[in-house]
Amino acid sequence: MCGLAGMIGPEADATVVQRMMAALRHRGPDESGVLSRPGVCLGHQRLSIIDLSTGRQPIANEDETVWIVFNGEIYNFRELRSELEAKGHRFTTRSDTEVIVHLYEESGATAFARLDGIFAFALWDDRRRCLFLARDHFGVKPMHYQWDGTTLRFASEIKALLADPAVPRELNVQGLHDFLNVRYLPGHETLFAGIERLPPAHYLRWHDGALSLQRYWQLSVDEEPTVTPAAWAEGIRERLVDAVRRQLVSDVPLGVYLSGGLDSSALVAAASGCASAPLQTFTLGFGEPTDELADARVVANRFHTVHHELTLGADPLAELPAVVWHVEEPKVNIVQGYLLARFAREQVKVALGGLGGDELFGGYDIYRYIAPLQGLHRWVPRRVADGPLAWLSQLAYDVQEHAGLRWHEHRLGLQWLASVGNRARMYALLRNAWDYNPDLAGRLYGPALRDLRLRPVEDIFAPYFYNNGTSMVAQALRAEFETKMVDDFLLNEDRVSMAHGLEVRVPFLDRQLVEYAWRIPAALKLDRGETKALFKRAMTQWLPPETLAKKKWGFTFSSYHQFKKDLKEVAERVLTRERVQEVGWFNYGWIRRVLDHPPHPRLRWHYFMLWMMVGFEIWRQTFLTPSLGPRPLADYHA
């Protein structure tokens, strides 16, 4: 993988682009390259994975009229190259990157849909004087841009854009609100005002000083109810093996993340039959009751991998400022991935990860809650959902506010039941949203945010949930795939791995496997309340019974255990009364109430909120103050 940066327009400056590239050196420490033309500048930081000797970028076509800087892997580049050579195209490298240039020569922007892989790139057409920014079908690789009306700036990470003094460093207040509701930021916006993400399966075209955004590919969701479960299971196995085989191609050492859960274990099983040497596997423990180290050992022993284990120390939040710097968001689920990537990078340069399996095959517990009630949505009129049920929801909130913090989860359950008839709200509730209780914003926010009129977070998800005969489970699967997977999990995976110069590939997001999985009826994926029922059936031939029966924990800390470890101490240090009141984003009275309450497992939501507030203060000091960059946690004095 690599890092990209560039500018086009009257302010394009190679010196500025060099500064932008320096901010991305961790993504591509092996070498760098720049294309500079009047009004356009493309920069590239390379992490060498394939074609180590001749793959330096930027790369051009034969007459140097088309140039590209590229981040990612194209898995079908050999087939495309053979086709292009038969048409007379001449290649000077063995890299997958050069294929895109010649494919564009043949087909223009329609060529992008033919690429099978994970990618983000900038392509400059000198003849037509136009620039294309493109992102892969499922959003595995990142692309950000800032447009001031005259000059377009783009980069793999936001910190590179901020290296240009002309780019304002301002908070996107709506983004902060959405983030505090669902613990990530869905959609094309970022936490920085004026900086956007390029959506998956889209390209952005600059021509004659104007921008246009175009979708180049659309995922088809046409269920096929006549196929038998046994046939679906066989097809899953075949396509997963094909995906893993394609993604094992590498000229450098490669390993597999192994949690001991179903998805990572399936990858190890598939890879063990394809790899030419023993696999290296990597797992991480948290020192908590839900640790999966023993589960990972079962799979490692079954497939005779070279297994590596790491257990976190007592103060993992010590790494939080560095992680916030790399991820550019104050996530609560990022430190563990950052430490695992650093651990794996000591042995390998490429790793396979299991992201995407839960979204394709129904692995989350939220589907178990949705399924029993999904039929009721068709019979509860919206006027009932917005009338008596909304009144019941407000009553539950009022009662809990008087009963105390520990009754939060009971109130949440009642409000979830009262959301029948409003699918988007029910989904948002299961994803931790709280802003349907308007009084709660007044308790959480300080004067800088309290009185702002902000869009309800459930509006983001409303386009996925409508009463058209489609089951709510199927709608939730699509929402998860296109929002949380892309804007939370894949974003995290890219940043924490590239922080250490590690490329992580995601076989479950192989295009052929994804297209196949979306043809499977949702009812088969969640059978009588059992998550991933069909996928477990498919893996019965490969995995031991204890792995198939294992409870899903998720790769994250317990906020309750973390509060007792070092979250409380870190919050006391970072969220001082003076600092919180000076900034004005949060209400110090609410923070103090949580800190002073005796620790209790039912305060998990409050601890997660406290964690995000800590992260936002670190994020603010890292990105919005004059001294751009991270500083050690020890520098935050109470």
MODASUL-V152823 format. One record per residue. N is the residue number from 1. SS is DSSP state (A for helix, B for strand, O for the rest). OMEGA is omega as a letter, one per 30 degrees, with the letter a starting at -180 (NA if undefined). BURIAL is I if it has 9 or more other C-alpha atoms within 8 Angstrom, else O. Layout:
n=<N	N>
ss=<SS	SS>
omega=<OMEGA	OMEGA>
burial=<BURIAL	BURIAL>
This chain:
n=<1	2	3	4	5	6	7	8	9	10	11	12	13	14	15	16	17	18	19	20	21	22	23	24	25	26	27	28	29	30	31	32	33	34	35	36	37	38	39	40	41	42	43	44	45	46	47	48	49	50	51	52	53	54	55	56	57	58	59	60	61	62	63	64	65	66	67	68	69	70	71	72	73	74	75	76	77	78	79	80	81	82	83	84	85	86	87	88	89	90	91	92	93	94	95	96	97	98	99	100	101	102	103	104	105	106	107	108	109	110	111	112	113	114	115	116	117	118	119	120	121	122	123	124	125	126	127	128	129	130	131	132	133	134	135	136	137	138	139	140	141	142	143	144	145	146	147	148	149	150	151	152	153	154	155	156	157	158	159	160	161	162	163	164	165	166	167	168	169	170	171	172	173	174	175	176	177	178	179	180	181	182	183	184	185	186	187	188	189	190	191	192	193	194	195	196	197	198	199	200	201	202	203	204	205	206	207	208	209	210	211	212	213	214	215	216	217	218	219	220	221	222	223	224	225	226	227	228	229	230	231	232	233	234	235	236	237	238	239	240	241	242	243	244	245	246	247	248	249	250	251	252	253	254	255	256	257	258	259	260	261	262	263	264	265	266	267	268	269	270	271	272	273	274	275	276	277	278	279	280	281	282	283	284	285	286	287	288	289	290	291	292	293	294	295	296	297	298	299	300	301	302	303	304	305	306	307	308	309	310	311	312	313	314	315	316	317	318	319	320	321	322	323	324	325	326	327	328	329	330	331	332	333	334	335	336	337	338	339	340	341	342	343	344	345	346	347	348	349	350	351	352	353	354	355	356	357	358	359	360	361	362	363	364	365	366	367	368	369	370	371	372	373	374	375	376	377	378	379	380	381	382	383	384	385	386	387	388	389	390	391	392	393	394	395	396	397	398	399	400	401	402	403	404	405	406	407	408	409	410	411	412	413	414	415	416	417	418	419	420	421	422	423	424	425	426	427	428	429	430	431	432	433	434	435	436	437	438	439	440	441	442	443	444	445	446	447	448	449	450	451	452	453	454	455	456	457	458	459	460	461	462	463	464	465	466	467	468	469	470	471	472	473	474	475	476	477	478	479	480	481	482	483	484	485	486	487	488	489	490	491	492	493	494	495	496	497	498	499	500	501	502	503	504	505	506	507	508	509	510	511	512	513	514	515	516	517	518	519	520	521	522	523	524	525	526	527	528	529	530	531	532	533	534	535	536	537	538	539	540	541	542	543	544	545	546	547	548	549	550	551	552	553	554	555	556	557	558	559	560	561	562	563	564	565	566	567	568	569	570	571	572	573	574	575	576	577	578	579	580	581	582	583	584	585	586	587	588	589	590	591	592	593	594	595	596	597	598	599	600	601	602	603	604	605	606	607	608	609	610	611	612	613	614	615	616	617	618	619	620	621	622	623	624	625	626	627	628	629	630	631	632	633	634	635	636	637	638>
ss=<O	B	B	B	B	B	B	B	O	O	O	O	O	A	A	A	A	A	A	A	A	A	O	O	A	A	A	O	B	O	B	B	B	B	B	B	B	O	O	B	B	B	B	B	B	B	O	O	O	O	O	O	O	O	O	O	O	O	B	B	O	O	O	O	O	B	B	B	B	B	B	B	B	B	O	O	A	A	A	A	A	A	A	A	A	A	O	O	O	O	O	O	O	O	O	O	A	A	A	A	A	A	A	A	A	A	A	A	A	A	A	A	A	A	O	O	B	B	B	B	B	B	B	B	B	O	O	O	O	B	B	B	B	B	B	O	O	O	O	O	O	O	O	B	B	B	B	O	O	O	O	B	B	B	B	O	O	A	A	A	A	A	O	O	O	O	O	O	O	O	B	O	A	A	A	A	A	A	A	A	A	A	O	O	O	O	O	O	B	O	O	B	O	O	B	B	B	O	O	O	O	B	B	B	B	B	B	O	O	B	B	B	B	B	B	O	O	O	O	O	O	O	O	O	O	O	O	O	A	A	A	A	A	A	A	A	A	A	A	A	A	A	A	A	A	A	A	O	O	O	O	O	O	B	B	B	B	O	O	O	O	A	A	A	A	A	A	A	A	A	A	A	O	O	O	O	O	O	O	B	B	B	B	B	B	O	O	O	O	O	O	O	A	A	A	A	A	A	A	A	A	A	A	O	O	B	B	B	B	B	B	O	O	O	O	A	A	A	A	A	A	A	A	A	A	A	A	O	O	O	O	O	O	O	A	A	A	A	A	A	A	A	A	A	A	O	O	O	O	B	B	B	O	O	O	O	A	A	A	A	A	O	O	O	O	A	A	A	A	A	A	A	A	A	A	A	A	A	O	O	O	A	A	A	A	O	O	A	A	A	A	A	A	A	A	A	A	A	A	A	A	A	A	O	A	A	A	A	A	A	A	A	A	A	A	A	A	O	O	O	O	O	A	A	A	A	A	A	A	A	O	O	O	O	O	O	O	A	A	A	A	A	A	A	B	O	O	O	O	O	O	O	O	O	O	O	O	A	A	A	A	A	A	A	O	O	O	O	O	O	O	A	A	A	A	A	A	A	A	A	A	A	A	A	A	A	A	A	A	A	A	A	A	A	A	A	A	A	O	O	O	O	B	B	B	O	A	A	A	O	A	A	A	A	A	A	A	O	O	O	O	A	A	A	A	O	B	O	O	B	O	O	A	A	A	A	A	A	A	O	O	O	O	O	A	A	A	A	O	O	O	O	O	O	O	O	O	O	A	A	A	A	A	A	A	A	A	A	A	A	A	A	A	A	O	O	A	A	A	A	A	A	A	O	O	B	O	A	A	A	A	A	A	A	A	A	O	O	O	O	A	A	A	A	A	A	A	A	A	A	A	A	A	A	A	A	A	A	A	A	A	A	A	O	O	O	O	O	O	O	O	O	A	A	A	O	O	O>
omega=<a	l	a	l	l	l	l	a	a	a	a	a	a	l	l	l	l	l	l	l	l	l	a	a	l	a	a	a	a	l	a	l	a	l	a	l	l	l	l	l	l	l	a	l	a	l	a	l	l	a	a	a	a	a	a	l	g	l	a	l	a	a	l	l	l	a	a	l	a	l	l	l	l	a	l	a	l	l	l	a	l	l	a	l	l	l	l	l	a	a	l	l	l	a	l	a	a	l	a	a	a	l	l	l	a	a	a	a	l	l	a	a	a	a	l	a	l	a	l	a	l	a	a	l	a	a	a	a	l	a	l	l	a	l	a	a	a	l	l	a	a	l	l	l	l	a	a	a	l	a	l	l	a	a	l	a	a	a	l	l	a	l	l	a	a	a	a	l	a	l	l	a	l	l	l	a	l	a	a	l	a	l	l	a	a	l	a	a	l	l	a	l	l	l	a	l	l	a	l	l	l	l	l	a	l	l	l	l	l	l	l	a	a	l	l	a	a	l	l	l	l	a	l	a	a	a	a	l	l	l	l	a	l	l	l	a	a	a	l	l	l	a	a	l	l	a	l	a	a	l	a	a	a	l	a	l	a	l	a	l	a	a	a	l	l	l	l	l	a	a	a	l	a	a	l	l	l	l	l	l	a	l	a	l	a	a	a	a	a	l	a	a	a	l	l	l	l	a	l	l	a	a	l	l	l	a	a	a	l	l	a	l	a	a	a	a	l	l	a	l	l	a	l	l	a	a	l	l	a	a	l	a	a	a	a	l	l	a	l	l	l	l	a	a	l	a	a	l	l	l	l	l	a	l	l	a	a	a	a	a	l	a	a	a	a	l	l	l	a	a	a	a	a	l	a	a	a	a	l	a	a	l	l	l	a	a	a	a	l	l	l	l	l	l	l	l	a	a	a	a	l	a	l	a	a	a	a	a	l	l	a	l	l	a	l	l	a	l	l	a	l	a	a	l	l	l	a	l	l	l	l	a	a	a	l	l	a	a	a	l	l	l	a	a	l	a	a	a	a	a	l	l	a	l	l	a	a	l	l	a	a	a	a	a	l	a	a	a	l	a	l	l	l	l	l	l	l	l	l	a	a	l	a	a	a	a	l	a	a	l	l	a	l	a	a	l	a	l	a	a	l	l	l	l	a	a	l	l	l	a	a	l	l	a	l	a	a	l	a	l	a	a	l	a	l	a	l	l	l	l	l	a	a	a	l	l	a	a	a	l	a	a	l	a	a	l	l	a	a	l	l	l	a	a	a	l	l	a	l	l	a	l	a	l	a	a	a	a	l	l	l	a	a	a	l	l	a	a	a	a	l	a	l	a	a	a	a	l	l	l	a	a	l	a	a	a	l	a	a	a	a	l	a	l	a	l	l	l	l	l	a	l	l	a	a	l	l	l	a	a	a	a	a	l	a	a	a	l	a	l	a	l	l	a	l	a	l	NA>
burial=<I	I	I	I	I	I	I	I	I	O	O	I	I	I	O	I	I	I	I	I	I	O	I	I	I	I	I	I	I	O	I	I	I	I	O	O	O	O	I	I	I	I	I	I	I	I	I	I	I	I	I	O	O	O	I	I	I	I	I	I	I	O	O	O	I	I	I	I	I	I	I	I	I	I	I	I	I	O	O	I	I	O	O	I	I	O	O	O	O	O	O	O	O	I	I	I	I	I	I	I	I	I	I	I	O	O	O	O	O	I	I	I	O	O	I	I	I	I	I	I	I	I	I	I	I	O	O	O	I	I	I	I	I	I	I	I	I	I	I	I	I	I	I	I	I	I	I	O	O	O	I	I	I	I	I	I	I	I	I	I	I	I	I	I	O	O	I	O	I	O	I	I	O	O	I	I	I	I	I	I	I	I	I	I	I	I	I	O	I	I	I	I	I	O	I	I	I	I	I	I	I	I	I	I	I	I	I	O	O	O	O	O	O	O	O	I	O	O	O	O	O	O	O	O	O	O	O	O	O	O	O	I	I	I	O	I	I	O	I	I	I	O	I	I	I	O	I	I	O	I	O	I	I	I	I	I	I	I	I	I	I	I	I	I	I	I	I	I	I	I	I	I	O	I	I	O	O	I	I	I	I	I	I	I	I	I	O	O	O	O	I	I	I	O	I	I	I	I	I	I	O	O	I	O	I	I	I	O	I	I	O	I	O	O	O	I	I	O	I	I	I	I	I	I	I	I	I	I	I	I	I	I	I	I	I	I	I	I	O	I	I	I	I	I	I	O	O	I	I	I	I	I	I	I	I	I	I	I	I	I	I	I	I	I	O	O	I	I	O	I	I	O	I	I	O	I	I	I	O	I	I	O	O	I	I	O	O	O	I	I	O	I	I	I	O	I	I	O	O	I	O	O	O	O	O	O	I	I	O	O	I	I	O	I	I	I	O	I	I	I	I	I	I	I	I	I	I	I	I	I	O	I	I	O	I	O	I	O	O	I	I	I	O	I	I	I	I	I	I	I	O	O	O	O	O	O	I	I	I	I	I	I	O	I	I	O	O	O	O	O	O	I	I	I	I	I	I	I	I	I	I	I	I	I	I	I	I	I	I	I	I	I	I	I	I	I	I	I	I	I	I	I	I	I	I	I	I	I	I	I	I	O	I	I	I	I	I	I	I	I	I	I	O	I	I	I	I	O	O	O	I	I	I	I	I	I	O	I	I	I	O	O	I	O	O	O	I	I	O	O	O	O	O	O	O	O	I	O	I	I	I	I	I	I	I	I	I	I	O	I	I	I	I	I	I	I	O	O	O	I	I	O	O	I	I	I	I	I	O	I	I	O	O	I	O	O	O	O	O	O	O	I	I	I	O	O	I	I	I	I	I	I	I	I	I	I	I	I	I	I	I	I	I	I	O	O	O	I	O	O	O	I	I	O	O	O	O	O>
